[in-house]
């Protein structure tokens, strides 16, 4: 009787273990660290031109605005590239996590 009871316990324990396979569950990465200076930067507003501006002041203002626009473009490009790299890395990480979580 003890032998039968022990065999039933072992069988039930084996069924429980087989039915409750443990899978590693790891959460997805959900944030991207982007340079705080890039995120805080703003493009410079165009300079105002007064009605009494000379041609020299107009040219200087135009050159300063073009320089500011070029710098703003560099900043936006750097920010876009950082976010793009972050998204690609996050997608790769999440795909690896999904493959681990779906392994049976």
C-alpha positions in Angstrom: 0.0 0.0 0.0 2.8 2.4 0.9 4.5 1.6 -2.4 1.4 2.4 -4.4 0.8 5.6 -2.5 4.5 6.6 -3.1 4.1 5.8 -6.8 1.0 7.9 -7.0 2.7 10.8 -5.3 5.7 10.6 -7.6 3.4 10.4 -10.6 1.4 13.4 -9.5 4.6 15.4 -8.7 5.9 14.5 -12.2 2.7 15.7 -13.8 2.8 18.9 -11.9 6.4 19.6 -12.9 5.8 18.7 -16.5 2.6 20.9 -16.7 4.2 23.9 -15.0 7.3 24.5 -17.1 8.9 27.7 -15.9 9.8 30.2 -18.6 12.0 33.2 -18.0 9.9 36.4 -18.3 11.9 39.5 -18.9 10.3 42.8 -19.6 10.9 44.9 -22.7 13.3 47.8 -22.7 11.0 50.9 -22.8 13.2 53.9 -22.8 16.0 55.5 -24.8 18.7 57.6 -23.3 19.4 60.6 -25.5 21.8 63.3 -24.7 20.0 65.8 -22.5 21.7 68.7 -24.2 20.2 67.6 -27.5 16.8 67.3 -26.0 17.0 70.7 -24.3 18.3 72.6 -27.3 16.1 74.8 -29.3 16.7 76.3 -32.7 17.4 80.0 -32.7 14.6 82.2 -33.9 15.3 84.4 -36.9 16.6 87.8 -36.1 14.3 90.8 -36.5 15.2 93.3 -39.1 14.3 96.9 -38.4 12.9 99.2 -41.0 16.1 101.4 -40.8 18.5 98.5 -41.4 21.3 99.1 -43.8 22.4 96.6 -46.4 25.4 95.6 -44.3 23.1 94.9 -41.3 20.7 92.9 -43.6 23.6 90.8 -44.9 25.0 90.2 -41.4 21.5 89.2 -40.1 21.1 86.9 -43.1 24.5 85.2 -42.5 23.8 84.8 -38.7 20.4 83.3 -39.5 21.9 80.8 -42.0 24.5 79.8 -39.5 21.9 79.3 -36.8 19.8 77.3 -39.2 22.8 75.1 -40.2 23.6 74.5 -36.5 20.0 73.6 -35.8 20.1 71.2 -38.7 23.2 69.5 -37.2 21.5 69.2 -33.8 18.3 67.8 -35.3 20.3 65.3 -37.4 22.2 64.2 -34.3 19.0 63.8 -32.3 17.3 61.9 -35.1 20.3 59.6 -35.5 20.4 58.9 -31.7 16.7 58.1 -31.6 17.0 55.9 -34.7 19.9 53.9 -33.2 18.1 53.6 -29.9 14.9 52.3 -31.6 16.9 49.8 -33.5 18.8 48.6 -30.4 15.6 48.4 -28.4 13.8 46.4 -31.2 16.8 44.0 -31.3 16.7 43.6 -27.5 12.9 43.1 -27.5 13.1 40.5 -30.2 15.7 38.6 -28.2 13.5 38.8 -25.1 10.4 37.7 -27.1 12.4 34.7 -28.4 13.4 33.8 -24.9 9.9 34.2 -23.5 8.4 32.1 -26.3 10.9 29.2 -26.0 9.1 26.1 -24.8 
